[in-house]
């Protein structure tokens, strides 16, 4: 079960953190994975690491907010590989500021990266999926799409949009053989959260709130992506799979 041989997957934001772990897990299950990020040098290091394991991986560096670069990259995949079967739209950024001091330019930057690029990736990658009558689109959402937290209004607005977009596209593409789902991580010990992890008070608060009493390990996100990308998840559509140790259900 959950084998992905013969499937081609594009994972954005794959040079570190959750994206890297999801890309690695898909490759270990047999998928031919295209790792995307902006830093070509770092990305190639990750590709080399997986190639050393005998896995099928390639580097595909581009900025997801650069529409022209995004479309060129996906067109290249269509020309060389008949497109992709699996998209994990994971690339994202965070910006923290009180709402009274939150600059519109920063809000727009977060929305463009975390929501607009996700929409465009789904738009262009779904072409080959619809043509082949099989596809898996997986978004990285967040428990903050449902739970408020101070100083991250841009991030929360974007992730709320991602969750809504997932439902809409699941309805639009479901009868074409394409499922659309979202993984909503809780607090994971990643590079993006390094400042929070190292903050003793905050880290203790997280551990006190999470029923399993710890931060999530990045390695624990990969199996969720493998499941949603697999044939076994064919009847899972429009779903938000929360992976948070129980944070969002605990009072």
Secondary structure, DSSP 8 states (H G I E B T S, - for coil): ----TT-EEEESS-SSHHHHHHHHHHHHTT-EEEE--S-HHHHHHHHHHHHTTT--EEE----TT-HHHHHHHHHHHHHHHSS-SEEEE---------GGG--HHHHHHHHIIIIIHHHHHHHHHHHHHHHHT-EEEEEE--GGGTS--TT-HHHHHHHHHHHHHHHHHHHHHGGGTEEEEEEEE-SB--GGGHHHHH-HHHHHHHHHHSTT-S-B-THHHHHHHHHHHSGGGTT--S-EEEESTTGGG--
